[in-house]
Amino acid sequence: MKRIYVAGPYSANNVMDVLRNIRYGIETSTKVLLAGFAPFCPWLDYHFVLSDHSEKLIVKDFYDYSLAWLEVSDAMLVLRGWQKSKGTLAEIERAKELDIPIYYELSALIKNES
């Protein structure tokens, strides 16, 4: 099963847009799973904040954790809105450095990685 790093915007200027980003990321990651891949879904990171140890976490912990998964991924799927996401832009650059294939459409990922 190929590992697919799903990248896209998480944060936003208001809570409603953050929640919409989370929903879209989880929905798309589910589609990646249903297509037969093993997705890494960074929108599920909020679970760590619900733990008893969340006060020990800083934003950099999440970035480092995500990049560790990106570095062992077989491909990357980038979701809409990536152009305005500093985190996603950095992830795209890292994927390029590692020669990880980058896709901007789920259909292209399925066609080329199945």
Phi and psi restraints in degrees (range 20) as a CNS / XPLOR table:
assign (resid 1 and name C) (resid 2 and name N)
       (resid 2 and name CA) (resid 2 and name C) 1.0 -77.1 20.0 2
assign (resid 2 and name N) (resid 2 and name CA)
       (resid 2 and name C) (resid 3 and name N) 1.0 140.6 20.0 2
assign (resid 2 and name C) (resid 3 and name N)
       (resid 3 and name CA) (resid 3 and name C) 1.0 -89.4 20.0 2
assign (resid 3 and name N) (resid 3 and name CA)
       (resid 3 and name C) (resid 4 and name N) 1.0 125.2 20.0 2
assign (resid 3 and name C) (resid 4 and name N)
       (resid 4 and name CA) (resid 4 and name C) 1.0 -117.6 20.0 2
assign (resid 4 and name N) (resid 4 and name CA)
       (resid 4 and name C) (resid 5 and name N) 1.0 122.4 20.0 2
assign (resid 4 and name C) (resid 5 and name N)
       (resid 5 and name CA) (resid 5 and name C) 1.0 -87.1 20.0 2
assign (resid 5 and name N) (resid 5 and name CA)
       (resid 5 and name C) (resid 6 and name N) 1.0 118.2 20.0 2
assign (resid 5 and name C) (resid 6 and name N)
       (resid 6 and name CA) (resid 6 and name C) 1.0 -97.4 20.0 2
assign (resid 6 and name N) (resid 6 and name CA)
       (resid 6 and name C) (resid 7 and name N) 1.0 121.4 20.0 2
assign (resid 6 and name C) (resid 7 and name N)
       (resid 7 and name CA) (resid 7 and name C) 1.0 -121.4 20.0 2
assign (resid 7 and name N) (resid 7 and name CA)
       (resid 7 and name C) (resid 8 and name N) 1.0 147.4 20.0 2
assign (resid 7 and name C) (resid 8 and name N)
       (resid 8 and name CA) (resid 8 and name C) 1.0 170.9 20.0 2
assign (resid 8 and name N) (resid 8 and name CA)
       (resid 8 and name C) (resid 9 and name N) 1.0 177.9 20.0 2
assign (resid 8 and name C) (resid 9 and name N)
       (resid 9 and name CA) (resid 9 and name C) 1.0 -66.0 20.0 2
assign (resid 9 and name N) (resid 9 and name CA)
       (resid 9 and name C) (resid 10 and name N) 1.0 142.1 20.0 2
assign (resid 9 and name C) (resid 10 and name N)
       (resid 10 and name CA) (resid 10 and name C) 1.0 -117.4 20.0 2
assign (resid 10 and name N) (resid 10 and name CA)
       (resid 10 and name C) (resid 11 and name N) 1.0 -60.8 20.0 2
assign (resid 10 and name C) (resid 11 and name N)
       (resid 11 and name CA) (resid 11 and name C) 1.0 -75.4 20.0 2
assign (resid 11 and name N) (resid 11 and name CA)
       (resid 11 and name C) (resid 12 and name N) 1.0 164.8 20.0 2
assign (resid 11 and name C) (resid 12 and name N)
       (resid 12 and name CA) (resid 12 and name C) 1.0 -160.5 20.0 2
assign (resid 12 and name N) (resid 12 and name CA)
       (resid 12 and name C) (resid 13 and name N) 1.0 -179.9 20.0 2
assign (resid 12 and name C) (resid 13 and name N)
       (resid 13 and name CA) (resid 13 and name C) 1.0 -79.4 20.0 2
assign (resid 13 and name N) (resid 13 and name CA)
       (resid 13 and name C) (resid 14 and name N) 1.0 -12.5 20.0 2
assign (resid 13 and name C) (resid 14 and name N)
       (resid 14 and name CA) (resid 14 and name C) 1.0 -149.1 20.0 2
assign (resid 14 and name N) (resid 14 and name CA)
       (resid 14 and name C) (resid 15 and name N) 1.0 160.7 20.0 2
assign (resid 14 and name C) (resid 15 and name N)
       (resid 15 and name CA) (resid 15 and name C) 1.0 -64.0 20.0 2
assign (resid 15 and name N) (resid 15 and name CA)
       (resid 15 and name C) (resid 16 and name N) 1.0 -34.4 20.0 2
assign (resid 15 and name C) (resid 16 and name N)
       (resid 16 and name CA) (resid 16 and name C) 1.0 -64.8 20.0 2
assign (resid 16 and name N) (resid 16 and name CA)
       (resid 16 and name C) (resid 17 and name N) 1.0 -41.1 20.0 2
assign (resid 16 and name C) (resid 17 and name N)
       (resid 17 and name CA) (resid 17 and name C) 1.0 -70.4 20.0 2
assign (resid 17 and name N) (resid 17 and name CA)
       (resid 17 and name C) (resid 18 and name N) 1.0 -33.6 20.0 2
assign (resid 17 and name C) (resid 18 and name N)
       (resid 18 and name CA) (resid 18 and name C) 1.0 -61.0 20.0 2
assign (resid 18 and name N) (resid 18 and name CA)
       (resid 18 and name C) (resid 19 and name N) 1.0 -47.1 20.0 2
assign (resid 18 and name C) (resid 19 and name N)
       (resid 19 and name CA) (resid 19 and name C) 1.0 -63.2 20.0 2
assign (resid 19 and name N) (resid 19 and name CA)
       (resid 19 and name C) (resid 20 and name N) 1.0 -37.8 20.0 2
assign (resid 19 and name C) (resid 20 and name N)
       (resid 20 and name CA) (resid 20 and name C) 1.0 -64.8 20.0 2
assign (resid 20 and name N) (resid 20 and name CA)
       (resid 20 and name C) (resid 21 and name N) 1.0 -40.7 20.0 2
assign (resid 20 and name C) (resid 21 and name N)
       (resid 21 and name CA) (resid 21 and name C) 1.0 -62.5 20.0 2
assign (resid 21 and name N) (resid 21 and name CA)
       (resid 21 and name C) (resid 22 and name N) 1.0 -42.8 20.0 2
assign (resid 21 and name C) (resid 22 and name N)
       (resid 22 and name CA) (resid 22 and name C) 1.0 -62.0 20.0 2
assign (resid 22 and name N) (resid 22 and name CA)
       (resid 22 and name C) (resid 23 and name N) 1.0 -46.5 20.0 2
assign (resid 22 and name C) (resid 23 and name N)
       (resid 23 and name CA) (resid 23 and name C) 1.0 -60.0 20.0 2
assign (resid 23 and name N) (resid 23 and name CA)
       (resid 23 and name C) (resid 24 and name N) 1.0 -48.1 20.0 2
assign (resid 23 and name C) (resid 24 and name N)
       (resid 24 and name CA) (resid 24 and name C) 1.0 -63.4 20.0 2
assign (resid 24 and name N) (resid 24 and name CA)
       (resid 24 and name C) (resid 25 and name N) 1.0 -41.4 20.0 2
assign (resid 24 and name C) (resid 25 and name N)
       (resid 25 and name CA) (resid 25 and name C) 1.0 -64.0 20.0 2
assign (resid 25 and name N) (resid 25 and name CA)
       (resid 25 and name C) (resid 26 and name N) 1.0 -43.4 20.0 2
assign (resid 25 and name C) (resid 26 and name N)
       (resid 26 and name CA) (resid 26 and name C) 1.0 -68.8 20.0 2
assign (resid 26 and name N) (resid 26 and name CA)
       (resid 26 and name C) (resid 27 and name N) 1.0 -42.1 20.0 2
assign (resid 26 and name C) (resid 27 and name N)
       (resid 27 and name CA) (resid 27 and name C) 1.0 -60.2 20.0 2
assign (resid 27 and name N) (resid 27 and name CA)
       (resid 27 and name C) (resid 28 and name N) 1.0 -45.3 20.0 2
assign (resid 27 and name C) (resid 28 and name N)
       (resid 28 and name CA) (resid 28 and name C) 1.0 -68.3 20.0 2
assign (resid 28 and name N) (resid 28 and name CA)
       (resid 28 and name C) (resid 29 and name N) 1.0 -40.2 20.0 2
assign (resid 28 and name C) (resid 29 and name N)
       (resid 29 and name CA) (resid 29 and name C) 1.0 -61.4 20.0 2
assign (resid 29 and name N) (resid 29 and name CA)
       (resid 29 and name C) (resid 30 and name N) 1.0 -36.0 20.0 2
assign (resid 29 and name C) (resid 30 and name N)
       (resid 30 and name CA) (resid 30 and name C) 1.0 -64.4 20.0 2
assign (resid 30 and name N) (resid 30 and name CA)
       (resid 30 and name C) (resid 31 and name N) 1.0 -41.1 20.0 2
assign (resid 30 and name C) (resid 31 and name N)
       (resid 31 and name CA) (resid 31 and name C) 1.0 -62.9 20.0 2
assign (resid 31 and name N) (resid 31 and name CA)
       (resid 31 and name C) (resid 32 and name N) 1.0 -37.8 20.0 2
assign (resid 31 and name C) (resid 32 and name N)
       (resid 32 and name CA) (resid 32 and name C) 1.0 -63.2 20.0 2
assign (resid 32 and name N) (resid 32 and name CA)
       (resid 32 and name C) (resid 33 and name N) 1.0 -43.3 20.0 2
assign (resid 32 and name C) (resid 33 and name N)
       (resid 33 and name CA) (resid 33 and name C) 1.0 -62.4 20.0 2
assign (resid 33 and name N) (resid 33 and name CA)
       (resid 33 and name C) (resid 34 and name N) 1.0 -44.9 20.0 2
assign (resid 33 and name C) (resid 34 and name N)
       (resid 34 and name CA) (resid 34 and name C) 1.0 -65.5 20.0 2
assign (resid 34 and name N) (resid 34 and name CA)
       (resid 34 and name C) (resid 35 and name N) 1.0 -23.1 20.0 2
assign (resid 34 and name C) (resid 35 and name N)
       (resid 35 and name CA) (resid 35 and name C) 1.0 -81.7 20.0 2
assign (resid 35 and name N) (resid 35 and name CA)
       (resid 35 and name C) (resid 36 and name N) 1.0 -1.2 20.0 2
assign (resid 35 and name C) (resid 36 and name N)
       (resid 36 and name CA) (resid 36 and name C) 1.0 99.9 20.0 2
assign (resid 36 and name N) (resid 36 and name CA)
       (resid 36 and name C) (resid 37 and name N) 1.0 14.6 20.0 2
assign (resid 36 and name C) (resid 37 and name N)
       (resid 37 and name CA) (resid 37 and name C) 1.0 -108.5 20.0 2
assign (resid 37 and name N) (resid 37 and name CA)
       (resid 37 and name C) (resid 38 and name N) 1.0 167.9 20.0 2
assign (resid 37 and name C) (resid 38 and name N)
       (resid 38 and name CA) (resid 38 and name C) 1.0 -106.5 20.0 2
assign (resid 38 and name N) (resid 38 and name CA)
       (resid 38 and name C) (resid 39 and name N) 1.0 97.7 20.0 2
assign (resid 38 and name C) (resid 39 and name N)
       (resid 39 and name CA) (resid 39 and name C) 1.0 -82.3 20.0 2
assign (resid 39 and name N) (resid 39 and name CA)
       (resid 39 and name C) (resid 40 and name N) 1.0 145.1 20.0 2
assign (resid 39 and name C) (resid 40 and name N)
       (resid 40 and name CA) (resid 40 and name C) 1.0 -97.9 20.0 2
assign (resid 40 and name N) (resid 40 and name CA)
       (resid 40 and name C) (resid 41 and name N) 1.0 121.7 20.0 2
assign (resid 40 and name C) (resid 41 and name N)
       (resid 41 and name CA) (resid 41 and name C) 1.0 -114.8 20.0 2
assign (resid 41 and name N) (resid 41 and name CA)
       (resid 41 and name C) (resid 42 and name N) 1.0 95.2 20.0 2
assign (resid 41 and name C) (resid 42 and name N)
       (resid 42 and name CA) (resid 42 and name C) 1.0 -65.0 20.0 2
assign (resid 42 and name N) (resid 42 and name CA)
       (resid 42 and name C) (resid 43 and name N) 1.0 -14.7 20.0 2
assign (resid 42 and name C) (resid 43 and name N)
       (resid 43 and name CA) (resid 43 and name C) 1.0 -72.4 20.0 2
assign (resid 43 and name N) (resid 43 and name CA)
       (resid 43 and name C) (resid 44 and name N) 1.0 -9.7 20.0 2
assign (resid 43 and name C) (resid 44 and name N)
       (resid 44 and name CA) (resid 44 and name C) 1.0 -86.9 20.0 2
assign (resid 44 and name N) (resid 44 and name CA)
       (resid 44 and name C) (resid 45 and name N) 1.0 -1.1 20.0 2
assign (resid 44 and name C) (resid 45 and name N)
       (resid 45 and name CA) (resid 45 and name C) 1.0 -59.9 20.0 2
assign (resid 45 and name N) (resid 45 and name CA)
       (resid 45 and name C) (resid 46 and name N) 1.0 -22.2 20.0 2
assign (resid 45 and name C) (resid 46 and name N)
       (resid 46 and name CA) (resid 46 and name C) 1.0 -58.8 20.0 2
assign (resid 46 and name N) (resid 46 and name CA)
       (resid 46 and name C) (resid 47 and name N) 1.0 -22.3 20.0 2
assign (resid 46 and name C) (resid 47 and name N)
       (resid 47 and name CA) (resid 47 and name C) 1.0 -60.1 20.0 2
assign (resid 47 and name N) (resid 47 and name CA)
       (resid 47 and name C) (resid 48 and name N) 1.0 -34.2 20.0 2
assign (resid 47 and name C) (resid 48 and name N)
       (resid 48 and name CA) (resid 48 and name C) 1.0 -64.1 20.0 2
assign (resid 48 and name N) (resid 48 and name CA)
       (resid 48 and name C) (resid 49 and name N) 1.0 -32.8 20.0 2
assign (resid 48 and name C) (resid 49 and name N)
       (resid 49 and name CA) (resid 49 and name C) 1.0 -71.3 20.0 2
assign (resid 49 and name N) (resid 49 and name CA)
       (resid 49 and name C) (resid 50 and name N) 1.0 -20.3 20.0 2
assign (resid 49 and name C) (resid 50 and name N)
       (resid 50 and name CA) (resid 50 and name C) 1.0 -82.7 20.0 2
assign (resid 50 and name N) (resid 50 and name CA)
       (resid 50 and name C) (resid 51 and name N) 1.0 -6.6 20.0 2
assign (resid 50 and name C) (resid 51 and name N)
       (resid 51 and name CA) (resid 51 and name C) 1.0 -79.5 20.0 2
assign (resid 51 and name N) (resid 51 and name CA)
       (resid 51 and name C) (resid 52 and name N) 1.0 166.0 20.0 2
assign (resid 51 and name C) (resid 52 and name N)
       (resid 52 and name CA) (resid 52 and name C) 1.0 -69.3 20.0 2
assign (resid 52 and name N) (resid 52 and name CA)
       (resid 52 and name C) (resid 53 and name N) 1.0 -13.0 20.0 2
assign (resid 52 and name C) (resid 53 and name N)
       (resid 53 and name CA) (resid 53 and name C) 1.0 -107.2 20.0 2
assign (resid 53 and name N) (resid 53 and name CA)
       (resid 53 and name C) (resid 54 and name N) 1.0 13.2 20.0 2
assign (resid 53 and name C) (resid 54 and name N)
       (resid 54 and name CA) (resid 54 and name C) 1.0 -62.4 20.0 2
assign (resid 54 and name N) (resid 54 and name CA)
       (resid 54 and name C) (resid 55 and name N) 1.0 -27.7 20.0 2
assign (resid 54 and name C) (resid 55 and name N)
       (resid 55 and name CA) (resid 55 and name C) 1.0 -66.0 20.0 2
assign (resid 55 and name N) (resid 55 and name CA)
       (resid 55 and name C) (resid 56 and name N) 1.0 -15.9 20.0 2
assign (resid 55 and name C) (resid 56 and name N)
       (resid 56 and name CA) (resid 56 and name C) 1.0 -85.2 20.0 2
assign (resid 56 and name N) (resid 56 and name CA)
       (resid 56 and name C) (resid 57 and name N) 1.0 -12.3 20.0 2
assign (resid 56 and name C) (resid 57 and name N)
       (resid 57 and name CA) (resid 57 and name C) 1.0 -87.3 20.0 2
assign (resid 57 and name N) (resid 57 and name CA)
       (resid 57 and name C) (resid 58 and name N) 1.0 143.6 20.0 2
assign (resid 57 and name C) (resid 58 and name N)
       (resid 58 and name CA) (resid 58 and name C) 1.0 -124.5 20.0 2
assign (resid 58 and name N) (resid 58 and name CA)
       (resid 58 and name C) (resid 59 and name N) 1.0 164.7 20.0 2
assign (resid 58 and name C) (resid 59 and name N)
       (resid 59 and name CA) (resid 59 and name C) 1.0 -55.3 20.0 2
assign (resid 59 and name N) (resid 59 and name CA)
       (resid 59 and name C) (resid 60 and name N) 1.0 -39.6 20.0 2
assign (resid 59 and name C) (resid 60 and name N)
       (resid 60 and name CA) (resid 60 and name C) 1.0 -59.2 20.0 2
assign (resid 60 and name N) (resid 60 and name CA)
       (resid 60 and name C) (resid 61 and name N) 1.0 -32.4 20.0 2
assign (resid 60 and name C) (resid 61 and name N)
       (resid 61 and name CA) (resid 61 and name C) 1.0 -59.0 20.0 2
assign (resid 61 and name N) (resid 61 and name CA)
       (resid 61 and name C) (resid 62 and name N) 1.0 -41.2 20.0 2
assign (resid 61 and name C) (resid 62 and name N)
       (resid 62 and name CA) (resid 62 and name C) 1.0 -69.0 20.0 2
assign (resid 62 and name N) (resid 62 and name CA)
       (resid 62 and name C) (resid 63 and name N) 1.0 -41.6 20.0 2
assign (resid 62 and name C) (resid 63 and name N)
       (resid 63 and name CA) (resid 63 and name C) 1.0 -62.5 20.0 2
assign (resid 63 and name N) (resid 63 and name CA)
       (resid 63 and name C) (resid 64 and name N) 1.0 -46.2 20.0 2
assign (resid 63 and name C) (resid 64 and name N)
       (resid 64 and name CA) (resid 64 and name C) 1.0 -63.6 20.0 2
assign (resid 64 and name N) (resid 64 and name CA)
       (resid 64 and name C) (resid 65 and name N) 1.0 -42.4 20.0 2
assign (resid 64 and name C) (resid 65 and name N)
       (resid 65 and name CA) (resid 65 and name C) 1.0 -61.1 20.0 2
assign (resid 65 and name N) (resid 65 and name CA)
       (resid 65 and name C) (resid 66 and name N) 1.0 -46.0 20.0 2
assign (resid 65 and name C) (resid 66 and name N)
       (resid 66 and name CA) (resid 66 and name C) 1.0 -63.8 20.0 2
assign (resid 66 and name N) (resid 66 and name CA)
       (resid 66 and name C) (resid 67 and name N) 1.0 -45.1 20.0 2
assign (resid 66 and name C) (resid 67 and name N)
       (resid 67 and name CA) (resid 67 and name C) 1.0 -62.8 20.0 2
assign (resid 67 and name N) (resid 67 and name CA)
       (resid 67 and name C) (resid 68 and name N) 1.0 -33.5 20.0 2
assign (resid 67 and name C) (resid 68 and name N)
       (resid 68 and name CA) (resid 68 and name C) 1.0 -61.4 20.0 2
assign (resid 68 and name N) (resid 68 and name CA)
       (resid 68 and name C) (resid 69 and name N) 1.0 -38.0 20.0 2
assign (resid 68 and name C) (resid 69 and name N)
       (resid 69 and name CA) (resid 69 and name C) 1.0 -73.3 20.0 2
assign (resid 69 and name N) (resid 69 and name CA)
       (resid 69 and name C) (resid 70 and name N) 1.0 -39.6 20.0 2
assign (resid 69 and name C) (resid 70 and name N)
       (resid 70 and name CA) (resid 70 and name C) 1.0 -57.8 20.0 2
assign (resid 70 and name N) (resid 70 and name CA)
       (resid 70 and name C) (resid 71 and name N) 1.0 -42.7 20.0 2
assign (resid 70 and name C) (resid 71 and name N)
       (resid 71 and name CA) (resid 71 and name C) 1.0 -65.3 20.0 2
assign (resid 71 and name N) (resid 71 and name CA)
       (resid 71 and name C) (resid 72 and name N) 1.0 -16.7 20.0 2
assign (resid 71 and name C) (resid 72 and name N)
       (resid 72 and name CA) (resid 72 and name C) 1.0 -112.5 20.0 2
assign (resid 72 and name N) (resid 72 and name CA)
       (resid 72 and name C) (resid 73 and name N) 1.0 12.8 20.0 2
assign (resid 72 and name C) (resid 73 and name N)
       (resid 73 and name CA) (resid 73 and name C) 1.0 -85.0 20.0 2
assign (resid 73 and name N) (resid 73 and name CA)
       (resid 73 and name C) (resid 74 and name N) 1.0 153.3 20.0 2
assign (resid 73 and name C) (resid 74 and name N)
       (resid 74 and name CA) (resid 74 and name C) 1.0 -86.6 20.0 2
assign (resid 74 and name N) (resid 74 and name CA)
       (resid 74 and name C) (resid 75 and name N) 1.0 -23.7 20.0 2
assign (resid 74 and name C) (resid 75 and name N)
       (resid 75 and name CA) (resid 75 and name C) 1.0 -162.5 20.0 2
assign (resid 75 and name N) (resid 75 and name CA)
       (resid 75 and name C) (resid 76 and name N) 1.0 166.8 20.0 2
assign (resid 75 and name C) (resid 76 and name N)
       (resid 76 and name CA) (resid 76 and name C) 1.0 -125.7 20.0 2
assign (resid 76 and name N) (resid 76 and name CA)
       (resid 76 and name C) (resid 77 and name N) 1.0 137.1 20.0 2
assign (resid 76 and name C) (resid 77 and name N)
       (resid 77 and name CA) (resid 77 and name C) 1.0 -113.0 20.0 2
assign (resid 77 and name N) (resid 77 and name CA)
       (resid 77 and name C) (resid 78 and name N) 1.0 123.1 20.0 2
assign (resid 77 and name C) (resid 78 and name N)
       (resid 78 and name CA) (resid 78 and name C) 1.0 -106.0 20.0 2
assign (resid 78 and name N) (resid 78 and name CA)
       (resid 78 and name C) (resid 79 and name N) 1.0 128.9 20.0 2
assign (resid 78 and name C) (resid 79 and name N)
       (resid 79 and name CA) (resid 79 and name C) 1.0 -92.4 20.0 2
assign (resid 79 and name N) (resid 79 and name CA)
       (resid 79 and name C) (resid 80 and name N) 1.0 161.7 20.0 2
assign (resid 79 and name C) (resid 80 and name N)
       (resid 80 and name CA) (resid 80 and name C) 1.0 -54.9 20.0 2
assign (resid 80 and name N) (resid 80 and name CA)
       (resid 80 and name C) (resid 81 and name N) 1.0 151.1 20.0 2
assign (resid 80 and name C) (resid 81 and name N)
       (resid 81 and name CA) (resid 81 and name C) 1.0 88.0 20.0 2
assign (resid 81 and name N) (resid 81 and name CA)
       (resid 81 and name C) (resid 82 and name N) 1.0 1.2 20.0 2
assign (resid 81 and name C) (resid 82 and name N)
       (resid 82 and name CA) (resid 82 and name C) 1.0 -61.9 20.0 2
assign (resid 82 and name N) (resid 82 and name CA)
       (resid 82 and name C) (resid 83 and name N) 1.0 -28.1 20.0 2
assign (resid 82 and name C) (resid 83 and name N)
       (resid 83 and name CA) (resid 83 and name C) 1.0 -61.9 20.0 2
assign (resid 83 and name N) (resid 83 and name CA)
       (resid 83 and name C) (resid 84 and name N) 1.0 -25.9 20.0 2
assign (resid 83 and name C) (resid 84 and name N)
       (resid 84 and name CA) (resid 84 and name C) 1.0 -100.8 20.0 2
assign (resid 84 and name N) (resid 84 and name CA)
       (resid 84 and name C) (resid 85 and name N) 1.0 5.4 20.0 2
assign (resid 84 and name C) (resid 85 and name N)
       (resid 85 and name CA) (resid 85 and name C) 1.0 -105.7 20.0 2
assign (resid 85 and name N) (resid 85 and name CA)
       (resid 85 and name C) (resid 86 and name N) 1.0 110.4 20.0 2
assign (resid 85 and name C) (resid 86 and name N)
       (resid 86 and name CA) (resid 86 and name C) 1.0 -59.5 20.0 2
assign (resid 86 and name N) (resid 86 and name CA)
       (resid 86 and name C) (resid 87 and name N) 1.0 -39.3 20.0 2
assign (resid 86 and name C) (resid 87 and name N)
       (resid 87 and name CA) (resid 87 and name C) 1.0 -64.2 20.0 2
assign (resid 87 and name N) (resid 87 and name CA)
       (resid 87 and name C) (resid 88 and name N) 1.0 -44.3 20.0 2
assign (resid 87 and name C) (resid 88 and name N)
       (resid 88 and name CA) (resid 88 and name C) 1.0 -66.6 20.0 2
assign (resid 88 and name N) (resid 88 and name CA)
       (resid 88 and name C) (resid 89 and name N) 1.0 -39.6 20.0 2
assign (resid 88 and name C) (resid 89 and name N)
       (resid 89 and name CA) (resid 89 and name C) 1.0 -59.8 20.0 2
assign (resid 89 and name N) (resid 89 and name CA)
       (resid 89 and name C) (resid 90 and name N) 1.0 -41.5 20.0 2
assign (resid 89 and name C) (resid 90 and name N)
       (resid 90 and name CA) (resid 90 and name C) 1.0 -66.4 20.0 2
assign (resid 90 and name N) (resid 90 and name CA)
       (resid 90 and name C) (resid 91 and name N) 1.0 -38.5 20.0 2
assign (resid 90 and name C) (resid 91 and name N)
       (resid 91 and name CA) (resid 91 and name C) 1.0 -65.4 20.0 2
assign (resid 91 and name N) (resid 91 and name CA)
       (resid 91 and name C) (resid 92 and name N) 1.0 -39.9 20.0 2
assign (resid 91 and name C) (resid 92 and name N)
       (resid 92 and name CA) (resid 92 and name C) 1.0 -62.1 20.0 2
assign (resid 92 and name N) (resid 92 and name CA)
       (resid 92 and name C) (resid 93 and name N) 1.0 -44.3 20.0 2
assign (resid 92 and name C) (resid 93 and name N)
       (resid 93 and name CA) (resid 93 and name C) 1.0 -61.3 20.0 2
assign (resid 93 and name N) (resid 93 and name CA)
       (resid 93 and name C) (resid 94 and name N) 1.0 -41.8 20.0 2
assign (resid 93 and name C) (resid 94 and name N)
       (resid 94 and name CA) (resid 94 and name C) 1.0 -65.4 20.0 2
assign (resid 94 and name N) (resid 94 and name CA)
       (resid 94 and name C) (resid 95 and name N) 1.0 -40.9 20.0 2
assign (resid 94 and name C) (resid 95 and name N)
       (resid 95 and name CA) (resid 95 and name C) 1.0 -62.1 20.0 2
assign (resid 95 and name N) (resid 95 and name CA)
       (resid 95 and name C) (resid 96 and name N) 1.0 -40.7 20.0 2
assign (resid 95 and name C) (resid 96 and name N)
       (resid 96 and name CA) (resid 96 and name C) 1.0 -61.9 20.0 2
assign (resid 96 and name N) (resid 96 and name CA)
       (resid 96 and name C) (resid 97 and name N) 1.0 -43.7 20.0 2
assign (resid 96 and name C) (resid 97 and name N)
       (resid 97 and name CA) (resid 97 and name C) 1.0 -58.3 20.0 2
assign (resid 97 and name N) (resid 97 and name CA)
       (resid 97 and name C) (resid 98 and name N) 1.0 -35.1 20.0 2
assign (resid 97 and name C) (resid 98 and name N)
       (resid 98 and name CA) (resid 98 and name C) 1.0 -93.9 20.0 2
assign (resid 98 and name N) (resid 98 and name CA)
       (resid 98 and name C) (resid 99 and name N) 1.0 3.9 20.0 2
assign (resid 98 and name C) (resid 99 and name N)
       (resid 99 and name CA) (resid 99 and name C) 1.0 57.5 20.0 2
assign (resid 99 and name N) (resid 99 and name CA)
       (resid 99 and name C) (resid 100 and name N) 1.0 37.2 20.0 2
assign (resid 99 and name C) (resid 100 and name N)
       (resid 100 and name CA) (resid 100 and name C) 1.0 -86.4 20.0 2
assign (resid 100 and name N) (resid 100 and name CA)
       (resid 100 and name C) (resid 101 and name N) 1.0 126.7 20.0 2
assign (resid 100 and name C) (resid 101 and name N)
       (resid 101 and name CA) (resid 101 and name C) 1.0 -58.8 20.0 2
assign (resid 101 and name N) (resid 101 and name CA)
       (resid 101 and name C) (resid 102 and name N) 1.0 138.1 20.0 2
assign (resid 101 and name C) (resid 102 and name N)
       (resid 102 and name CA) (resid 102 and name C) 1.0 -118.0 20.0 2
assign (resid 102 and name N) (resid 102 and name CA)
       (resid 102 and name C) (resid 103 and name N) 1.0 130.2 20.0 2
assign (resid 102 and name C) (resid 103 and name N)
       (resid 103 and name CA) (resid 103 and name C) 1.0 -123.5 20.0 2
assign (resid 103 and name N) (resid 103 and name CA)
       (resid 103 and name C) (resid 104 and name N) 1.0 145.5 20.0 2
assign (resid 103 and name C) (resid 104 and name N)
       (resid 104 and name CA) (resid 104 and name C) 1.0 -112.9 20.0 2
assign (resid 104 and name N) (resid 104 and name CA)
       (resid 104 and name C) (resid 105 and name N) 1.0 0.6 20.0 2
assign (resid 104 and name C) (resid 105 and name N)
       (resid 105 and name CA) (resid 105 and name C) 1.0 -137.8 20.0 2
assign (resid 105 and name N) (resid 105 and name CA)
       (resid 105 and name C) (resid 106 and name N) 1.0 136.0 20.0 2
assign (resid 105 and name C) (resid 106 and name N)
       (resid 106 and name CA) (resid 106 and name C) 1.0 -59.8 20.0 2
assign (resid 106 and name N) (resid 106 and name CA)
       (resid 106 and name C) (resid 107 and name N) 1.0 -39.2 20.0 2
assign (resid 106 and name C) (resid 107 and name N)
       (resid 107 and name CA) (resid 107 and name C) 1.0 -61.6 20.0 2
assign (resid 107 and name N) (resid 107 and name CA)
       (resid 107 and name C) (resid 108 and name N) 1.0 -37.4 20.0 2
assign (resid 107 and name C) (resid 108 and name N)
       (resid 108 and name CA) (resid 108 and name C) 1.0 -68.6 20.0 2
assign (resid 108 and name N) (resid 108 and name CA)
       (resid 108 and name C) (resid 109 and name N) 1.0 -38.6 20.0 2
assign (resid 108 and name C) (resid 109 and name N)
       (resid 109 and name CA) (resid 109 and name C) 1.0 -60.4 20.0 2
assign (resid 109 and name N) (resid 109 and name CA)
       (resid 109 and name C) (resid 110 and name N) 1.0 -48.9 20.0 2
assign (resid 109 and name C) (resid 110 and name N)
       (resid 110 and name CA) (resid 110 and name C) 1.0 -62.0 20.0 2
assign (resid 110 and name N) (resid 110 and name CA)
       (resid 110 and name C) (resid 111 and name N) 1.0 -44.4 20.0 2
assign (resid 110 and name C) (resid 111 and name N)
       (resid 111 and name CA) (resid 111 and name C) 1.0 -62.6 20.0 2
assign (resid 111 and name N) (resid 111 and name CA)
       (resid 111 and name C) (resid 112 and name N) 1.0 -41.3 20.0 2
assign (resid 111 and name C) (resid 112 and name N)
       (resid 112 and name CA) (resid 112 and name C) 1.0 -94.5 20.0 2
assign (resid 112 and name N) (resid 112 and name CA)
       (resid 112 and name C) (resid 113 and name N) 1.0 -20.0 20.0 2
assign (resid 112 and name C) (resid 113 and name N)
       (resid 113 and name CA) (resid 113 and name C) 1.0 -112.5 20.0 2
assign (resid 113 and name N) (resid 113 and name CA)
       (resid 113 and name C) (resid 114 and name N) 1.0 -7.8 20.0 2
